[in-house]
Amino acid sequence: MNSNTEGVVMNIEVIKEFVMQNWLVIVVALIILFFVLNVVKTVLKWAIAIIIIAALLIYSGISIDQIKQTVTDVQSSTMDTLKKEATSMMLKEASKATYVKGQDGAFTITSPNVEIKGRTQSDKVDVTFRGISLGEWKLDNETIRTFVEQAQENRTAPAS
């Protein structure tokens, strides 16, 4: 058995031991959870369910640091995926993008799913994808530069 397999077996053994020692607490928590989910019909029910599950996780020995790390990993992965989707969408929607320049040098580029706001003298822009802010991006990204240039061409093109 290699060390990875031993870790998995040990984790299963720890979980089994925890369940055997705390079966009554788990049963009570499940009964309360079942009651809350069937009786309470609001957002409050999900808040209570999350609290019960979190309490069980904390009681089982999972540390707050492990939970924070998992949340950070999921958040990072989600943002990376959204950034890739936004970049892909910029390429697809460049021909539909509209460029609006403000008096103070600010500009806004809008397409059906992407919005970029920036200033003409800045090397950074704020990117929003489907209403979700993806933060500030540098203009050194070829896709963003192409999207901005195409939107500017769309603005100067004669109306059809």
Backbone as CSV, one residue per row, in Angstrom:
resi,resn,N_x,N_y,N_z,CA_x,CA_y,CA_z,C_x,C_y,C_z
1,MET,0.839,-1.181,0.000,0.000,0.000,0.000,0.882,1.241,0.000
2,ASN,0.581,2.200,-0.874,1.376,3.425,-0.869,0.804,4.403,0.157
3,SER,1.526,5.524,0.349,1.116,6.472,1.399,-0.225,7.125,1.096
4,ASN,-0.558,7.331,-0.198,-1.855,7.928,-0.537,-2.997,7.008,-0.144
5,THR,-2.867,5.724,-0.419,-3.902,4.758,-0.080,-4.040,4.620,1.430
6,GLU,-2.916,4.657,2.136,-2.968,4.567,3.592,-3.711,5.758,4.184
7,GLY,-3.505,6.953,3.612,-4.198,8.144,4.099,-5.698,8.040,3.925
8,VAL,-6.130,7.479,2.790,-7.555,7.314,2.529,-8.147,6.295,3.496
9,VAL,-7.442,5.161,3.691,-7.915,4.126,4.612,-7.987,4.690,6.017
10,MET,-6.971,5.454,6.414,-6.968,6.036,7.754,-8.127,7.016,7.917
11,ASN,-8.393,7.831,6.886,-9.509,8.769,6.965,-10.834,8.035,7.112
12,ILE,-11.009,6.942,6.397,-12.239,6.163,6.502,-12.353,5.572,7.897
13,GLU,-11.242,5.103,8.436,-11.247,4.547,9.790,-11.600,5.623,10.820
14,VAL,-11.056,6.812,10.638,-11.361,7.920,11.559,-12.846,8.261,11.480
15,ILE,-13.387,8.300,10.266,-14.816,8.605,10.091,-15.672,7.523,10.734
16,LYS,-15.306,6.246,10.510,-16.061,5.148,11.126,-16.046,5.269,12.648
17,GLU,-14.880,5.541,13.194,-14.740,5.658,14.648,-15.588,6.818,15.177
18,PHE,-15.559,7.948,14.460,-16.347,9.105,14.873,-17.833,8.768,14.866
19,VAL,-18.299,8.107,13.797,-19.715,7.751,13.690,-20.105,6.784,14.805
20,MET,-19.242,5.810,15.079,-19.557,4.832,16.133,-19.629,5.501,17.510
21,GLN,-18.745,6.443,17.765,-18.723,7.095,19.070,-19.815,8.145,19.226
22,ASN,-20.240,8.747,18.115,-21.171,9.877,18.200,-22.458,9.627,17.427
23,TRP,-22.884,8.385,17.320,-24.063,8.069,16.520,-25.312,8.769,17.042
24,LEU,-25.425,8.927,18.339,-26.606,9.561,18.907,-26.671,11.046,18.507
25,VAL,-25.540,11.740,18.565,-25.495,13.152,18.175,-25.859,13.292,16.695
26,ILE,-25.343,12.395,15.877,-25.619,12.441,14.438,-27.098,12.190,14.170
27,VAL,-27.694,11.221,14.844,-29.117,10.918,14.665,-29.969,12.116,15.089
28,VAL,-29.660,12.714,16.235,-30.410,13.887,16.704,-30.277,15.026,15.694
29,ALA,-29.067,15.261,15.198,-28.846,16.334,14.215,-29.641,16.061,12.943
30,LEU,-29.670,14.820,12.480,-30.435,14.478,11.279,-31.929,14.649,11.489
31,ILE,-32.419,14.295,12.672,-33.845,14.475,12.973,-34.192,15.963,12.976
32,ILE,-33.355,16.762,13.624,-33.586,18.217,13.650,-33.521,18.776,12.234
33,LEU,-32.534,18.331,11.465,-32.383,18.791,10.092,-33.611,18.422,9.260
34,PHE,-34.095,17.192,9.382,-35.284,16.742,8.671,-36.494,17.592,9.069
35,PHE,-36.656,17.834,10.358,-37.763,18.644,10.855,-37.697,20.056,10.278
36,VAL,-36.517,20.666,10.330,-36.351,22.046,9.851,-36.661,22.117,8.353
37,LEU,-36.144,21.177,7.579,-36.347,21.222,6.136,-37.805,20.979,5.738
38,ASN,-38.542,20.242,6.549,-39.941,19.975,6.225,-40.912,21.005,6.792
39,VAL,-40.580,21.634,7.890,-41.515,22.546,8.541,-41.262,24.003,8.151
40,VAL,-40.037,24.421,8.208,-39.709,25.817,7.925,-39.616,25.991,6.410
41,LYS,-40.303,26.974,5.868,-40.403,27.132,4.417,-39.753,28.425,3.907
42,THR,-38.739,28.915,4.555,-38.122,30.170,4.145,-36.619,29.996,3.997
43,VAL,-35.964,31.097,3.745,-34.502,31.109,3.669,-33.918,30.714,5.020
44,LEU,-34.669,30.978,6.068,-34.228,30.620,7.415,-33.947,29.127,7.514
45,LYS,-34.717,28.318,6.799,-34.514,26.866,6.868,-33.126,26.505,6.362
46,TRP,-32.666,27.157,5.305,-31.336,26.838,4.779,-30.250,27.354,5.707
47,ALA,-30.492,28.474,6.352,-29.518,28.981,7.325,-29.378,28.007,8.488
48,ILE,-30.509,27.510,8.980,-30.475,26.541,10.087,-29.806,25.246,9.635
49,ALA,-30.116,24.797,8.427,-29.495,23.566,7.910,-27.980,23.721,7.810
50,ILE,-27.529,24.858,7.327,-26.086,25.096,7.219,-25.439,25.133,8.597
51,ILE,-26.114,25.747,9.552,-25.577,25.793,10.926,-25.455,24.387,11.500
52,ILE,-26.469,23.565,11.294,-26.428,22.190,11.816,-25.289,21.405,11.168
53,ILE,-25.172,21.509,9.859,-24.105,20.794,9.157,-22.738,21.312,9.587
54,ALA,-22.609,22.628,9.714,-21.332,23.202,10.157,-20.990,22.733,11.568
55,ALA,-21.996,22.689,12.435,-21.757,22.221,13.804,-21.272,20.773,13.808
56,LEU,-21.887,19.937,12.983,-21.442,18.543,12.876,-20.014,18.452,12.349
57,LEU,-19.706,19.261,11.347,-18.349,19.239,10.805,-17.333,19.695,11.839
58,ILE,-17.666,20.756,12.547,-16.750,21.253,13.578,-16.616,20.228,14.692
59,TYR,-17.721,19.637,15.084,-17.712,18.626,16.141,-16.916,17.391,15.719
60,SER,-16.908,17.098,14.407,-16.204,15.905,13.921,-14.694,16.089,13.899
61,GLY,-14.211,17.293,14.090,-12.775,17.505,14.150,-12.194,18.189,12.935
62,ILE,-13.027,18.545,11.975,-12.517,19.285,10.830,-12.218,20.697,11.319
63,SER,-11.008,21.153,11.064,-10.609,22.461,11.587,-11.152,23.587,10.703
64,ILE,-11.233,24.749,11.303,-11.684,25.945,10.581,-10.699,26.242,9.453
65,ASP,-9.406,25.981,9.686,-8.407,26.215,8.643,-8.663,25.337,7.424
66,GLN,-9.067,24.081,7.642,-9.374,23.187,6.522,-10.589,23.699,5.752
67,ILE,-11.588,24.172,6.488,-12.790,24.714,5.834,-12.421,25.968,5.045
68,LYS,-11.631,26.866,5.655,-11.211,28.087,4.965,-10.419,27.753,3.710
69,GLN,-9.520,26.775,3.812,-8.709,26.382,2.653,-9.589,25.835,1.540
70,THR,-10.573,25.035,1.895,-11.489,24.479,0.897,-12.286,25.595,0.229
71,VAL,-12.795,26.528,1.028,-13.555,27.654,0.473,-12.663,28.485,-0.444
72,THR,-11.423,28.734,-0.029,-10.484,29.500,-0.848,-10.197,28.783,-2.154
73,ASP,-9.988,27.456,-2.089,-9.723,26.681,-3.300,-10.909,26.735,-4.262
74,VAL,-12.113,26.582,-3.734,-13.318,26.623,-4.573,-13.485,28.012,-5.182
75,GLN,-13.269,29.038,-4.368,-13.413,30.412,-4.852,-12.388,30.697,-5.952
76,SER,-11.158,30.298,-5.742,-10.109,30.511,-6.730,-10.421,29.771,-8.029
77,SER,-10.851,28.542,-7.909,-11.200,27.740,-9.076,-12.368,28.366,-9.839
78,THR,-13.354,28.841,-9.103,-14.522,29.476,-9.725,-14.120,30.739,-10.468
79,MET,-13.281,31.563,-9.841,-12.842,32.805,-10.488,-12.021,32.503,-11.741
80,ASP,-11.152,31.498,-11.674,-10.364,31.120,-12.847,-11.281,30.681,-13.990
81,THR,-12.294,29.890,-13.659,-13.244,29.423,-14.669,-14.011,30.600,-15.270
82,LEU,-14.468,31.522,-14.413,-15.194,32.699,-14.910,-14.307,33.557,-15.802
83,LYS,-13.035,33.709,-15.436,-12.119,34.507,-16.251,-11.910,33.859,-17.619
84,LYS,-11.786,32.541,-17.645,-11.636,31.842,-18.926,-12.894,32.009,-19.775
85,GLU,-14.062,31.885,-19.148,-15.317,32.048,-19.882,-15.457,33.469,-20.408
86,ALA,-15.081,34.450,-19.573,-15.177,35.854,-19.990,-14.251,36.117,-21.175
87,THR,-13.042,35.582,-21.119,-12.093,35.761,-22.214,-12.640,35.137,-23.494
88,SER,-13.172,33.947,-23.383,-13.770,33.270,-24.536,-14.944,34.071,-25.094
89,MET,-15.770,34.601,-24.195,-16.944,35.367,-24.606,-16.528,36.672,-25.280
90,MET,-15.424,37.273,-24.828,-14.941,38.503,-25.468,-14.622,38.250,-26.936
91,LEU,-13.983,37.123,-27.204,-13.650,36.791,-28.590,-14.911,36.597,-29.425
92,LYS,-15.914,35.952,-28.840,-17.156,35.675,-29.576,-17.998,36.933,-29.783
93,GLU,-17.970,37.837,-28.799,-18.876,38.987,-28.845,-18.205,40.294,-29.257
94,ALA,-16.965,40.239,-29.697,-16.252,41.469,-30.057,-16.992,42.265,-31.133
95,SER,-17.586,41.569,-32.079,-18.296,42.273,-33.160,-19.583,42.939,-32.674
96,LYS,-20.110,42.519,-31.532,-21.340,43.094,-30.986,-21.073,44.150,-29.923
97,ALA,-19.804,44.355,-29.584,-19.447,45.267,-28.491,-19.644,46.722,-28.902
98,THR,-20.135,47.507,-27.955,-20.306,48.939,-28.188,-19.348,49.710,-27.292
99,TYR,-18.760,50.752,-27.830,-17.765,51.566,-27.133,-18.364,52.934,-26.857
100,VAL,-18.373,53.330,-25.589,-18.883,54.647,-25.221,-17.787,55.363,-24.453
101,LYS,-17.391,56.542,-24.972,-16.323,57.314,-24.339,-16.932,58.494,-23.597
102,GLY,-16.516,58.667,-22.338,-17.003,59.780,-21.536,-16.145,61.011,-21.716
103,GLN,-16.596,62.129,-21.160,-15.885,63.402,-21.263,-14.535,63.382,-20.549
104,ASP,-14.461,62.650,-19.445,-13.260,62.678,-18.601,-12.229,61.610,-18.982
105,GLY,-12.351,60.988,-20.136,-11.404,59.962,-20.570,-11.816,58.558,-20.180
106,ALA,-12.910,58.456,-19.470,-13.397,57.132,-19.095,-14.119,56.516,-20.293
107,PHE,-14.104,55.213,-20.369,-14.842,54.534,-21.430,-15.512,53.289,-20.867
108,THR,-16.561,52.885,-21.555,-17.284,51.660,-21.208,-17.519,50.878,-22.493
109,ILE,-17.181,49.609,-22.438,-17.430,48.719,-23.576,-18.427,47.674,-23.099
110,THR,-19.505,47.544,-23.840,-20.558,46.624,-23.436,-20.884,45.664,-24.577
111,SER,-20.967,44.395,-24.233,-21.446,43.374,-25.162,-22.543,42.628,-24.407
112,PRO,-23.208,41.669,-25.024,-24.306,40.999,-24.319,-23.927,40.372,-22.967
113,ASN,-22.686,39.902,-22.807,-22.312,39.237,-21.557,-21.128,39.861,-20.831
114,VAL,-20.413,40.765,-21.475,-19.199,41.329,-20.890,-19.287,42.845,-20.876
115,GLU,-18.797,43.434,-19.792,-18.693,44.883,-19.716,-17.304,45.232,-19.208
116,ILE,-16.656,46.191,-19.874,-15.330,46.637,-19.480,-15.402,48.140,-19.268
117,LYS,-14.859,48.583,-18.129,-14.789,50.014,-17.836,-13.333,50.360,-17.564
118,GLY,-12.908,51.495,-18.105,-11.532,51.916,-17.883,-11.335,53.376,-18.249
119,ARG,-10.075,53.775,-18.259,-9.694,55.128,-18.652,-8.705,55.016,-19.795
120,THR,-8.728,55.993,-20.686,-7.877,55.921,-21.874,-6.393,55.915,-21.529
121,GLN,-5.955,56.564,-20.474,-4.535,56.622,-20.124,-4.109,55.524,-19.160
122,SER,-5.009,54.658,-18.758,-4.705,53.606,-17.788,-4.380,52.295,-18.501
123,ASP,-3.569,51.460,-17.846,-3.268,50.155,-18.419,-4.097,49.060,-17.762
124,LYS,-5.122,49.468,-16.996,-5.994,48.503,-16.324,-7.451,48.829,-16.615
125,VAL,-8.278,47.767,-16.632,-9.723,47.927,-16.828,-10.456,47.039,-15.826
126,ASP,-11.676,47.428,-15.496,-12.543,46.610,-14.652,-13.412,45.760,-15.569
127,VAL,-13.431,44.449,-15.306,-14.169,43.519,-16.161,-15.341,42.937,-15.374
128,THR,-16.512,42.971,-15.994,-17.715,42.366,-15.416,-18.236,41.349,-16.419
129,PHE,-18.498,40.129,-15.944,-18.986,39.057,-16.809,-20.319,38.575,-16.275
130,ARG,-21.363,38.753,-17.066,-22.734,38.365,-16.692,-23.126,38.932,-15.326
131,GLY,-22.742,40.187,-15.095,-23.109,40.868,-13.854,-22.195,40.584,-12.676
132,ILE,-21.171,39.757,-12.864,-20.252,39.414,-11.783,-18.923,40.111,-12.045
133,SER,-18.489,40.929,-11.089,-17.229,41.635,-11.238,-16.070,40.644,-11.143
134,LEU,-15.198,40.691,-12.141,-14.015,39.828,-12.143,-12.758,40.598,-11.766
135,GLY,-12.960,41.818,-11.290,-11.832,42.605,-10.809,-11.146,43.389,-11.915
136,GLU,-9.969,43.849,-11.576,-9.202,44.698,-12.467,-8.222,43.844,-13.270
137,TRP,-8.230,44.022,-14.575,-7.337,43.273,-15.460,-6.409,44.247,-16.159
138,LYS,-5.191,43.810,-16.425,-4.248,44.633,-17.178,-4.557,44.526,-18.669
139,LEU,-4.270,45.598,-19.384,-4.513,45.625,-20.822,-3.438,44.884,-21.606
140,ASP,-2.478,44.257,-20.930,-1.452,43.504,-21.647,-1.992,42.165,-22.160
141,ASN,-3.226,41.843,-21.797,-3.882,40.633,-22.289,-4.318,40.879,-23.733
142,GLU,-3.855,40.044,-24.644,-4.145,40.208,-26.076,-5.648,40.185,-26.367
143,THR,-6.371,39.318,-25.674,-7.811,39.212,-25.897,-8.519,40.510,-25.533
144,ILE,-8.153,41.091,-24.404,-8.790,42.349,-23.976,-8.458,43.459,-24.962
145,ARG,-7.188,43.538,-25.370,-6.798,44.578,-26.324,-7.589,44.438,-27.623
146,THR,-7.726,43.212,-28.112,-8.486,42.962,-29.342,-9.949,43.344,-29.159
147,PHE,-10.517,43.003,-27.998,-11.913,43.336,-27.698,-12.109,44.854,-27.699
148,VAL,-11.188,45.583,-27.060,-11.276,47.048,-27.006,-11.156,47.632,-28.410
149,GLU,-10.173,47.160,-29.178,-9.973,47.687,-30.533,-11.183,47.415,-31.420
150,GLN,-11.739,46.219,-31.326,-12.917,45.876,-32.134,-14.105,46.751,-31.738
151,ALA,-14.278,46.981,-30.439,-15.380,47.836,-29.982,-15.206,49.264,-30.493
152,GLN,-13.964,49.749,-30.514,-13.717,51.099,-31.030,-14.031,51.161,-32.527
153,GLU,-13.686,50.100,-33.255,-14.007,50.059,-34.682,-15.520,50.012,-34.888
154,ASN,-16.219,49.296,-34.020,-17.679,49.207,-34.116,-18.301,50.583,-33.935
155,ARG,-17.707,51.394,-33.061,-18.233,52.728,-32.792,-18.061,53.629,-34.022
156,THR,-16.917,53.481,-34.712,-16.641,54.368,-35.830,-17.220,53.864,-37.148
157,ALA,-17.678,52.626,-37.144,-18.253,52.077,-38.380,-19.586,52.746,-38.682
158,PRO,-19.913,52.949,-39.956,-21.188,53.582,-40.301,-22.344,52.678,-39.903
159,ALA,-23.420,53.306,-39.484,-24.612,52.525,-39.072,-25.220,51.865,-40.289
160,SER,-25.681,50.634,-40.105,-26.279,49.923,-41.241,-27.770,49.829,-41.119
